[in-house]
């Protein structure tokens, strides 16, 4: 009897595995079709269609989340929203930094803590998404033939500062760059007359939610891996509160930036986040879900009161290095 049950259990597990593999292949086929179409006809608003001097990206920030804390920050007034061009960071970058806006990009400094910016240096393939890893379509040349983003390269920017490359790859906590580092480098770039525009890409409120701790090992499971936690426990409120606290954490540093630079500022996001609606968690490429594709859009101003003078240097893309497994795990991409 026990051998029969074991065999039945093994067969069910094998069937489940095969079904998951088939679904991944189907999703990969859908994704390549979606990216092929939208690489030619963008769905969403490109940030370079608007006027701004400094554009602040809050990674994975939902519009309703920013509205929840709107009353706590003077610079958050009239939180509007736009449709993003992507539902993940890499998709957003590939569809944002394109030849159509090459002139604007050539005068722009991009300060980024997001590891996917290595797609701009040619160190990441256009279909290198974890959700379709090792599928037949990903491993084929179909993507190269069908997808035509027209994405620029790192050398087409006035400057790129990949701050994720400074993170200690042996320290998962450090693998997600702290917002203070992004602020310091953005202040430095904003005061540099060589750049007409500056894009500051913070990694928060994206997981891990470390606003409550300065050491990664001290984080709770729902702060390290919130979506893995949600799939096994129905405690969305606990995860949402941590997400909001992480948003406050980065906004405190945005406030410092706004007091140490001059110009018209836009605060927005590359994509939103899903917490289990329709059984979908986190964010995946090619998904036009409103909670992913509708992102906040706040217009404000920065006035330099010169309260901080960061003693850092802008090193540029030569500081980049290969993204480590530890960095990707800390961001939840290896779950």
Buried (B, 14 or more C-beta within 10 A) or exposed (E): EEEEEEEEEEEEEEEEEEEEEEEBBEBBBBBBBBBBBBBEEBBBBBBBEBEBBBBBBBBBBBBEBBBBBBEEBEBBEEBEBBBBBBBBBBBBBBBBBBEBBEEBBEEBBBBBBBBBBBBBBEBBEBBBBBBBBEBEBBEEEBBEEBBEBBBBEBEBBBBBBBBBBBBEBEBBBBBBBBBBBBBBBBBBBBBEEEBEBBBBBBBBBBBBBBBEBEEBEEBBEBBBBBBBBBEEEEEBEBBBEBBBBBBBBBBBBBBBBBBBBBBBBBBBBBBBBBBBEEEBBBBBBBBBBEBBBBBBBBBBEBEBEEEBEBEEEBBBBEBBBEBBEBBBBBBBBEE
